[in-house]
Each structure stands twice: as C-alpha cells, then as structure tokens.
C-alpha cells in the first residue's frame, strides 16, 4: 500500500451513518427528491426483472420495445464492431437469439442507466460524465470478481455496480435545485486536497452520496437489496463487518472492492482499501501496492471498448 493509503488508514474520520443524520436534513432532501424525475417505467421494469427467475427473453424484448430510442440504441450496439456479427440485426428477438438473453438484458440495463446519469456537467468535483464511466466499469468488475457464477446473481451485480454511485447524480442535481431556490450549500474545509469526497459531500450537503443513493432508490420503489447495498457500499473501508446487514454482506463486499479496484485503475483512488475480512468473504487476496492482476486489468480495459457505443 502506498504512503497516501497508509495516511488514510490512520485517519479517524468516518462517514456519517444514515441513522445519525439530523432529521431536518433528511426532510430537506426528501423535499428536493420530489423535484427529480421519476424513474422511467421501462427502466423500473428492467431493474425489477433482474432478480425475477421467471423473467424471459420475451419480457426483455417487450420492455425495451416500449421505448423506441432505447430499442434503437440496443440494436446499434448489437450491430457494432464490438460484437462483429456477420449480418445486420434489425429486431430484438433475433439479437437475443444470437447474443443470448443475459447479454441483451445487460446492454439494455447499461443503456437505460446511461440515459439517467451519463450526461451533464460538473460541480465542485462532480463530473457526471466520469460518473457514468466509473459506474459501468464497477458493474463489469463486480461480475468478474464474484466466483458464485449464476445468471440471476450476475444480473443483480450488474445492477448494483451501475447504480452504486447514483447518489452522486442526486447530489449534483440537488446542488442545482438548491442554488435555484437560494438555499445555502456548505463550503469545503481547507484540508480538501487531502480529504475524502465523502467528507466534501457532508461538508457541502450534510449527507454523502451513499445515503442519498439509498434515499432515491427507496423513492423509486427499488428493492431492499438495492437500496441497502447502495447505502453500505463504502462501509468496508471504514466500519466492521458487524455494521452491515448480514444477508447483504457479500453484495457489499463485491461492490466495495470493485469500486476500489476501478478507482486504482483510473487513478481516482481516495478511500482506504476495504478491510481484509471482505476480501476473505470473496476468497480474494487483498490488493498489494495498488497492483491489479494483468488478467483482470486486460478484461476491464477490453470492457471499456463498449463505452464508445453506449454514448
């Protein structure tokens, strides 16, 4: 581990936990969330179908066909050089036959989430365009790290990875709403160059993106599994195993470690490495000296090629 990480590990600062946030602040953000658009119906259906073992290829085709823009984007990706199919595909059912239900479902999910968080500007460290790339890579890494390979779980991990930082999108938009309403946004302290983004968020907004992600997921009617993992995904870097709901510990471990790996890969790392116990849960060795295995690095770099076609 490098010197910067060593310094962070010694830092006694910890992010605020949802139960400890002032009720007035929570009430303020519930009000602000009402200004954000509702989750599009087809996106909600896609997200809820992921953990439904009865979901079929026809369900996915029907859901995505309800949004012509999404359907055309999926077909554009299917026909791209990324897949290099011999013949042009012009309907989703055929795409599912050739690429498989899971692959087309994954493309649909990525397109849908990109439409929510993939565009925008930046505000005090919030680069919404980088947020999309980061979320995409964490979703890929989550699937690569998890050794319990079953199709239902693969879809859940993809979703968790794509949405794990959705709270940053919420805070970015909250800042715009607050400025329009003349509401005060806090200032970042003088140690900002050495602090965590989580700490910056709490100084500016009184909450951090993990808490806000959980709040928006609840408002959108997403599952307990999703909103719980969103809230706890940074806990492995700051808190012990016993602070995380037991049935979601493995999900939290996968997302937290994937997030850490992608931040190293993209040169954005700020947080302490998750505690070893979370690596143990997945049967992984802790990362040493910020070195990622060549195999994992190559797979993640190849996955980035798809980003070109998701725009």
C-alpha positions in Angstrom: 0.0 0.0 0.0 1.4 3.4 -0.9 2.1 6.2 1.6 -1.1 8.0 0.8 -3.2 5.0 1.6 -1.3 4.5 4.8 -2.1 8.0 5.9 -5.8 7.5 5.1 -5.9 4.3 7.1 -4.7 6.3 10.1 -7.3 8.9 9.6 -10.0 8.7 12.3 -12.7 10.4 10.2 -15.7 8.2 9.3 -18.7 9.0 7.1 -22.0 9.8 8.8 -24.3 6.8 9.1 -27.9 7.2 8.0 -29.4 6.8 11.5 -27.2 9.7 12.8 -28.3 12.3 10.2 -30.3 15.2 11.5 -34.0 14.7 10.8 -34.3 18.2 9.5 -31.6 17.5 6.8 -33.3 14.2 5.9 -36.6 16.1 5.5 -35.0 18.7 3.3 -33.7 16.1 0.9 -36.9 14.2 0.8 -38.4 17.5 -0.4 -35.6 18.0 -3.0 -36.1 14.5 -4.3 -39.6 15.4 -5.3 -38.1 17.7 -8.0 -36.2 14.9 -9.6 -37.8 13.0 -12.4 -39.5 9.6 -11.7 -37.7 6.5 -12.9 -38.9 5.8 -16.4 -41.3 2.9 -16.4 -39.2 0.7 -18.7 -36.1 1.2 -16.5 -38.1 0.2 -13.4 -39.3 -2.9 -15.2 -35.8 -3.8 -16.3 -34.4 -3.3 -12.8 -37.2 -5.4 -11.1 -36.9 -8.1 -13.7 -33.2 -8.8 -12.9 -33.9 -10.8 -9.8 -37.0 -12.4 -11.2 -36.2 -16.0 -12.1 -39.4 -16.2 -14.2 -38.3 -13.3 -16.4 -37.8 -14.4 -20.1 -36.2 -13.1 -23.3 -39.7 -12.0 -24.4 -40.1 -9.9 -21.2 -36.9 -8.1 -22.0 -37.8 -7.6 -25.7 -41.3 -6.3 -24.7 -39.9 -3.9 -22.0 -37.2 -2.4 -24.3 -39.5 -2.2 -27.3 -41.8 0.1 -25.3 -39.0 2.8 -25.7 -38.1 3.2 -29.4 -35.0 5.2 -28.6 -33.7 2.5 -26.2 -34.5 -0.2 -28.7 -32.7 1.5 -31.5 -29.7 2.1 -29.2 -29.5 -1.6 -28.3 -29.6 -2.6 -31.9 -26.9 -0.1 -32.7 -24.7 -1.7 -30.1 -25.6 -5.2 -31.2 -24.5 -4.3 -34.8 -21.3 -2.6 -33.7 -17.8 -3.7 -34.2 -17.7 -4.7 -30.6 -19.7 -7.8 -31.4 -18.8 -8.1 -35.1 -21.8 -10.1 -36.1 -21.8 -11.3 -39.8 -25.2 -10.0 -40.6 -27.1 -6.9 -39.6 -29.7 -7.5 -36.9 -32.9 -5.4 -37.1 -35.1 -6.9 -34.2 -34.5 -7.5 -30.6 -35.8 -11.1 -30.5 -33.1 -12.1 -33.1 -30.5 -10.2 -31.2 -31.4 -12.3 -28.1 -31.2 -15.5 -30.1 -27.7 -14.6 -31.3 -26.2 -12.9 -28.3 -28.2 -14.6 -25.5 -30.8 -13.2 -23.2 -28.4 -12.2 -20.5 -26.1 -10.2 -22.9 -29.0 -8.2 -24.4 -30.5 -7.6 -20.9 -27.2 -6.3 -19.8 -27.0 -3.9 -22.8 -30.5 -2.7 -22.1 -29.6 -2.0 -18.5 -26.5 -0.1 -19.4 -28.2 2.0 -22.0 -31.0 2.8 -19.6 -28.8 3.8 -16.7 -26.6 5.8 -19.1 -29.7 7.8 -20.1 -30.1 8.7 -16.5 -26.6 9.5 -15.3 -24.5 9.6 -18.5 -24.8 13.2 -19.4 -24.3 16.5 -17.7 -21.5 18.8 -16.4 -19.6 19.2 -13.2 -19.9 21.0 -9.9 -17.3 21.0 -7.1 -15.8 17.7 -8.0 -18.9 16.1 -9.5 -18.1 15.2 -13.1 -21.2 13.4 -14.2 -19.6 12.0 -17.4 -16.8 10.4 -15.3 -19.5 9.0 -13.0 -21.0 7.0 -15.9 -17.7 5.5 -16.9 -16.9 4.6 -13.3 -20.3 3.0 -12.7 -20.0 1.0 -15.9 -16.6 -0.4 -15.0 -17.6 -1.2 -11.4 -20.5 -3.2 -12.8 -18.2 -5.2 -15.1 -15.6 -5.7 -12.3 -18.3 -6.9 -9.9 -19.2 -9.7 -12.3 -15.6 -10.6 -12.8 -14.8 -10.8 -9.1 -17.8 -12.8 -8.0 -16.9 -16.6 -8.0 -20.5 -17.7 -7.4 -21.5 -17.7 -11.1 -25.2 -17.9 -11.5 -27.2 -15.9 -14.0 -29.6 -14.3 -11.5 -26.7 -13.1 -9.4 -24.8 -11.8 -12.4 -27.7 -9.5 -13.2 -28.0 -8.3 -9.7 -24.3 -7.4 -9.5 -24.5 -5.6 -12.8 -27.3 -3.5 -11.4 -25.6 -2.8 -8.1 -22.4 -1.8 -9.9 -24.3 0.5 -12.3 -26.3 2.2 -9.5 -23.8 2.2 -6.6 -23.0 5.9 -7.1 -26.4 7.1 -8.2 -26.3 9.3 -5.1 -23.7 11.5 -6.7 -26.1 12.1 -9.6 -28.7 13.1 -7.0 -26.3 15.4 -5.1 -25.3 17.0 -8.4 -28.9 17.8 -9.2 -29.6 18.8 -5.6 -26.9 21.4 -5.9 -28.6 22.9 -9.0 -32.0 22.9 -7.3 -30.7 24.4 -4.1 -29.0 27.2 -6.0 -32.2 28.0 -7.9 -34.1 28.1 -4.6 -31.5 30.2 -2.9 -30.6 27.5 -0.4 -27.1 27.5 1.1 -24.6 24.9 0.1 -21.8 24.4 2.6 -18.1 25.2 2.0 -15.3 22.7 1.7 -12.8 22.9 4.5 -9.1 23.9 4.0 -7.9 20.3 4.1 -9.9 19.5 0.9 -6.9 18.4 -1.0 -6.3 15.6 1.4 -9.9 14.6 2.3 -12.3 12.0 1.0 -15.0 13.0 -1.4 -17.4 11.6 1.2 -16.2 14.3 3.6 -16.6 17.0 1.0 -20.2 15.9 0.4 -21.0 16.0 4.1 -19.5 19.5 4.4 -21.5 20.8 1.4 -24.8 18.9 1.9 -24.9 17.4 5.3 -25.1 13.9 3.8 -23.0 11.8 1.5 -23.8 10.1 -1.8 -24.2 6.6 -0.3 -27.1 7.8 1.9 -28.6 9.8 -1.0 -28.4 6.8 -3.3 -30.3 4.7 -0.8 -32.9 7.5 -0.5 -33.5 7.8 -4.2 -33.7 4.0 -4.6 -36.4 3.9 -2.0 -38.3 6.7 -3.7 -38.1 4.9 -7.0 -39.6 1.8 -5.4 -36.5 -0.4 -5.9 -35.8 -3.5 -3.8 -34.5 -3.6 -0.3 -31.4 -5.3 -1.6 -30.6 -2.5 -3.9 -31.1 0.4 -1.5 -29.3 -1.4 1.3 -26.2 -2.1 -0.7 -26.2 1.5 -2.1 -26.2 2.8 1.5 -23.5 0.5 2.8 -21.1 0.2 -0.2 -18.4 2.3 1.5 -18.6 0.7 4.9 -15.9 -1.9 4.3 -13.4 1.0 4.1 -14.5 2.5 7.4 -16.5 0.1 9.6 -16.6 -3.5 10.7 -18.4 -6.5 9.3 -21.0 -6.4 12.1 -22.3 -2.9 11.0 -23.6 -4.3 7.7 -26.9 -6.3 7.4 -25.8 -9.9 7.3 -27.7 -11.0 4.2 -26.2 -8.3 2.1 -22.6 -8.5 3.3 -21.4 -10.4 0.2 -23.0 -7.9 -2.2 -21.5 -5.0 -0.3 -18.1 -6.7 -0.3 -18.2 -7.2 -4.1 -19.3 -3.6 -4.9 -16.9 -2.1 -2.4 -13.8 -4.0 -3.6 -14.8 -3.4 -7.3 -15.2 0.3 -6.6 -11.7 0.4 -5.0 -10.1 -1.5 -8.0 -11.7 0.8 -10.6 -10.5 3.8 -8.7 -7.0 2.5 -8.8 -7.2 1.6 -12.5 -8.4 5.1 -13.4 -6.1 7.0 -11.0 -9.0 8.3 -8.9 -8.4 6.4 -5.6 -9.1 8.2 -2.4 -10.6 5.8 0.1 -8.8 3.3 2.3 -8.7 -0.3 1.0 -11.6 -2.4 2.3 -10.7 -4.5 5.3 -9.2 -7.9 4.7 -12.3 -9.7 6.0 -14.3 -8.5 3.0 -11.7 -10.0 0.6 -11.8 -13.2 2.6 -15.6 -13.4 2.1 -15.0 -13.5 -1.7 -11.9 -15.8 -1.5 -9.7 -13.0 -2.8 -6.3 -11.7 -1.7 -6.1 -8.1 -0.6 -4.5 -5.8 -3.2 -0.9 -5.1 -2.6 0.8 -1.9 -3.6 -2.1 -0.9 -5.8 -1.2 -3.7 -8.3 -4.1 -5.3 -10.2 -3.5 -8.6 -11.9 -2.9 -8.5 -15.6 -5.8 -10.8 -16.3 -8.3 -8.5 -14.5 -6.8 -5.4 -15.9 -7.0 -6.7 -19.5 -10.6 -7.7 -19.1 -11.6 -4.3 -17.7 -9.7 -2.5 -20.5 -11.5 -4.5 -23.1 -14.8 -3.7 -21.5 -14.1 0.0 -21.9 -14.4 -0.5 -25.7 -18.2 -0.8 -25.2 -18.4 2.7 -23.7 -17.9 4.1 -27.2 -21.2 2.5 -28.3 -23.2 3.4 -25.2 -23.0 7.2 -25.9 
